[in-house]
Amino acid sequence: MDFSQADAFFYSTEAANAVMQAMSTVDEVTHVSAIAVEDNLASIAIMKKLGMQFQYKQLHRDPLGDTEAVFYQKAV
């Protein structure tokens, strides 16, 4: 099956939405957070579409290479 970028965006959004809905049923969970590389505009668009709000930008340290990352969050 051949997936377009639009298909990937749709399925990624639906999957993330399902996770957020599942987490909203757990009493101990009050927020859902997400992180993306700063230039990953598709992931940032999904976070925004899900109603997540930008929190901060920070250097993300990784053994494969450090990079600027953005952090988003939404109350559930």
Contacts in CASP RR format, 6 or more apart in sequence:
PFRMAT RR
TARGET T0000
AUTHOR 0000-0000-0000
METHOD contacts of the structure
MODEL  1
MDFSQADAFFYSTEAANAVMQAMSTVDEVTHVSAIAVEDNLASIAIMKKL
GMQFQYKQLHRDPLGDTEAVFYQKAV
3 11 0 8 1.000
5 42 0 8 1.000
8 42 0 8 1.000
9 42 0 8 1.000
9 45 0 8 1.000
9 46 0 8 1.000
12 42 0 8 1.000
12 43 0 8 1.000
12 46 0 8 1.000
13 46 0 8 1.000
13 49 0 8 1.000
13 50 0 8 1.000
16 34 0 8 1.000
16 46 0 8 1.000
16 47 0 8 1.000
16 50 0 8 1.000
17 50 0 8 1.000
19 32 0 8 1.000
20 32 0 8 1.000
20 50 0 8 1.000
20 74 0 8 1.000
20 76 0 8 1.000
23 29 0 8 1.000
23 32 0 8 1.000
23 76 0 8 1.000
24 76 0 8 1.000
29 76 0 8 1.000
30 75 0 8 1.000
30 76 0 8 1.000
31 73 0 8 1.000
31 74 0 8 1.000
31 75 0 8 1.000
31 76 0 8 1.000
32 52 0 8 1.000
32 73 0 8 1.000
32 74 0 8 1.000
32 76 0 8 1.000
33 55 0 8 1.000
33 71 0 8 1.000
33 72 0 8 1.000
33 73 0 8 1.000
34 43 0 8 1.000
34 47 0 8 1.000
34 52 0 8 1.000
34 71 0 8 1.000
34 72 0 8 1.000
34 73 0 8 1.000
35 60 0 8 1.000
35 69 0 8 1.000
35 70 0 8 1.000
35 71 0 8 1.000
35 72 0 8 1.000
36 43 0 8 1.000
36 44 0 8 1.000
36 47 0 8 1.000
36 69 0 8 1.000
36 70 0 8 1.000
36 72 0 8 1.000
37 43 0 8 1.000
37 60 0 8 1.000
37 67 0 8 1.000
37 68 0 8 1.000
37 69 0 8 1.000
37 70 0 8 1.000
38 57 0 8 1.000
38 67 0 8 1.000
38 68 0 8 1.000
38 69 0 8 1.000
38 70 0 8 1.000
44 70 0 8 1.000
44 72 0 8 1.000
47 72 0 8 1.000
48 72 0 8 1.000
50 74 0 8 1.000
51 74 0 8 1.000
52 72 0 8 1.000
52 73 0 8 1.000
52 74 0 8 1.000
53 72 0 8 1.000
53 73 0 8 1.000
53 74 0 8 1.000
54 70 0 8 1.000
54 71 0 8 1.000
54 72 0 8 1.000
55 71 0 8 1.000
55 72 0 8 1.000
55 73 0 8 1.000
56 70 0 8 1.000
56 71 0 8 1.000
57 68 0 8 1.000
57 69 0 8 1.000
57 70 0 8 1.000
57 71 0 8 1.000
58 68 0 8 1.000
58 69 0 8 1.000
58 71 0 8 1.000
59 66 0 8 1.000
59 67 0 8 1.000
59 68 0 8 1.000
59 69 0 8 1.000
60 66 0 8 1.000
60 67 0 8 1.000
60 68 0 8 1.000
60 69 0 8 1.000
END
